[in-house]
Amino acid sequence: MRTYVKNGTVEAFELWDPAKLGELAARTAIALASGQITGQEGETFTAGAMGEYTIGKDGVINLGKPTVFNAENIDQFDF
């Protein structure tokens, strides 16, 4: 998509930042392995500087709003 943002075909698009997804997954795994959480719906835990998260139905944890990628920030990401 970088090419299309840079040439003006697309003004912006949204995705969840892969680095943030990875960090949340790792911090969730640490919380599970350390016994801080069991994975039950409604449990909350702190994912470091990312803040507090709640385990939802079927073990889903919502990262939050996706990142908007546009001409101003597209080169800050390398994936």
ABEGO torsion letter per residue (X at the ends): XAAAAAAGABABBBBBBAAAAAAAAAAAAAAAAAGABAGBBGBBBBBEAAEBBBBBBGGBBBAEBBBBBBAAAAAABBX
